[in-house]
Amino acid sequence: KVPRQGGVASVGFDQPRRWADYRRAGFDVLAIPCHDWGPIVPYYTRYTVPNTLAMIRDAVRYDCPGVINSHWASFHCPLPLQDYGIALTADRAWKTSAVPDARDFDEAYCRLKLGLSDRTFLEALYQMDGMLEMPTNLGRGVHLPYWYYMDAVLHYPNGHADRLKYGPAAPLEDVDYRSIAQKKLALLAKSQVREASLRGLERIRDQSAAARRLLDGIKRHTRRSRDLFDLVVWLAEFRQHAAERMLALAHGNVRAQRSRLVSRSRQLRASMRNVYGRFMDSRDCAVEEASLFDGEEALLRS
């Protein structure tokens, strides 16, 4: 006898037929989108927002009981950035007629959350979404600007095969970040997409600088949620720095920029402890800080 109640977690965003199959079998199906997929800033434009809206549409289509947000710990995405995804999911789940678009919600979110008159704050975040994955022959690409969970292919002796065996995200306390950064540079030097990857780093640098300018323009108008605002400012500064240091290492002109980049690294570490310390345990923050700074900074100093 088929049970009338059950829980099914589907990762097949493009397989709504499976939803129908489970519903016909008598199961209740819950849509569980992830709103922090992406290296440090969620991949809003291409994945998290479209996936969430699509899953809500399918949940309505197949008469599912609801939608639950999820947050995956293998990503660098700071927990406060989940606030937007949770609020968006709740709003669109109730306003199913407006599911295809989120612009009206974005303006309301910025007004209620930060006291701003438009969506410039979210535009700055959208400027920083995306990632720079360089393909390798290890079974999985690597993220060039800083450590990301897929870089475990450089941590495990057998690359992606070990990731499948031990888990996709290596224990951060066991990672040799200096070695990881060196391996990335070696792969980049021989890569067939070296020039495209360098242009990708330049794009991350420039997008982050543009996001910072947007944030500077609305800073004095932000009346609420300053902790969230300060976090996003830090993210813009860090992403710009991460791209600049990798470009310097890749071009082999570290000597001319060493003092500036190392000094900037120290400044960002200090401000990270202040900003992240508002929502993260100090021990977890120390591990996170090491993953974002230790490897590249060690190479800059050498």
Salt bridges, closest charged atoms under 4 A:
ASP21 OD1 - ARG24 NH2 2.53
ASP28 OD1 - ARG23 NH1 3.30
ASP36 OD2 - HIS71 NE2 3.28
ASP63 OD2 - ARG23 NH2 3.86
ASP83 OD2 - LYS113 NZ 3.46
ASP91 OD2 - ARG92 NH2 2.42
ASP91 OD1 - LYS95 NZ 3.03
ASP104 OD1 - ARG92 NH1 3.07
ASP106 OD2 - ARG119 NH2 3.02
GLU123 OE1 - ARG119 NH1 2.84
GLU133 OE2 - ARG140 NE 3.82
ASP151 OD2 - LYS184 NZ 2.71
GLU195 OE2 - ARG194 NE 3.82
ASP206 OD1 - ARG205 NE 2.87
ASP216 OD1 - ARG212 NE 2.83
ASP227 OD1 - ARG278 NH1 2.91
ASP230 OD1 - ARG226 NH2 3.83
ASP230 OD2 - ARG278 NH1 3.19
GLU237 OE2 - ARG212 NH1 2.13
GLU237 OE1 - ARG264 NH2 3.73
GLU244 OE1 - ARG260 NH1 3.43
ASP281 OD2 - ARG283 NE 3.05
GLU288 OE2 - HIS76 ND1 2.64
GLU289 OE2 - ARG269 NH1 2.69
GLU289 OE2 - ARG273 NH2 2.85
ASP294 OD1 - ARG269 NH2 2.54
GLU296 OE1 - ARG245 NH2 3.40
GLU297 OE1 - ARG269 NE 3.03
GLU297 OE2 - ARG301 NE 3.23
